[in-house]
C-alpha cells in the first residue's frame, strides 16, 4: 500500500514509526509548518517532521489544504490511503476522495464518546473507567466517520493524561497496521457511529486549571490528573500560584472549610474540599521545578493556611 501520512505532535509519531517498520510504503508525510518557539524564537520542527527526515521521507508543509495547487500536488502522489493522526488541519472533501481507499484517522477515544480535540483529558475529567482508540474512515464531519477498529484499555487509578496519552498512542500504532492490512484484503467491516451516544471533547482552556476547593476531592483529583502535563492544575497560596502535578484522594471529614490546609508534612499537603480531603504530593512554585510535598514543607510553613 502506498501511504501518505499526516500528523504533527508526538502522539502521531507512534503510528508513523509503526508504518515505517511495516511492509507498506510511506510515500510522503504532511505536517504543520515550522513554528518559532521559546524565548529565542527559534524555528521548531514538529516531531512528525523530524521522524520523517530521519527516515528520508519527503515532507510537505502547506498552511492549508484548501488551495487547488495543494490538492493537485497530493493527487499526483497517487496514494492508496492517507493516515491522519492529530494533523491539525481540516481535510476538505476533495482531499478525502483522492486516495483509493479514502483517508483513515486514529482517534484517542472509543467513539462516538469524546469526539473532538481533547478526548484523553475529558475522559479522565468525567471519571471514565475505560478509554481506547478508534480507527475510522474519515468523512466531512468532526470524528463522525464509520468505525473500522476499536481497541479498549482501562484508565488506571491516578493515571495522568500524559501517561494515558502514550498508552493510547501505542494502541493506535498497533491498530493502524491491522486496519491497513485488512483494508488491502477487503476483510474490514465498517460500523456506523450511533450519533445519539456522541459527546464532545472540547479543547482545553487554561482557565479550567484553577482548583475550586468547594468541589469534591474526587472531582479535584481527576482535574489534577487530567491536566498533567498541560495546562497543570493550580491554586493560590498567599500571593503565589502553586501548580499541582500529583494528588491523592483521602477519606475523612473535618470542621475545616474548603481550601483549609489540615496537615502538611512528609506524606503530603492535606486540603479540605467540599467533600473529602485532597492530598497534594507533587507541587511547583513560580520559577521553580516540581517538588515533593515533603521538600516544600521543609522550606515553607503552610499548615493551617488557606488555599484559594
ABEGO torsion letter per residue (X at the ends): XBBBBBBABAAAAAAAAAAAABABBBABBBBBBBBBBEAAGBBBBBAAAAAAAAAGBBBBBBABAABAAAAAAAAAAGBABBBBBGAGBBBBAAAAAABAAEBBBBBBBBOABGBEABAAAAAAAAGBABBEBBBBBBBABBGABBBABBBBBBBBBGBBAAAAAAAAAAAAAAAAAAAAAAAAAGABBBBBBBAAABBBBBBBBAAAABBBAABBAAAAAAAAAAAOAOAEBBBBBEABBBBBABBBBBBEBBABBBGBBABBBAAEBBBBBABEBBBBABBBBBGBBBBBAAAAAAABBABGBBBX
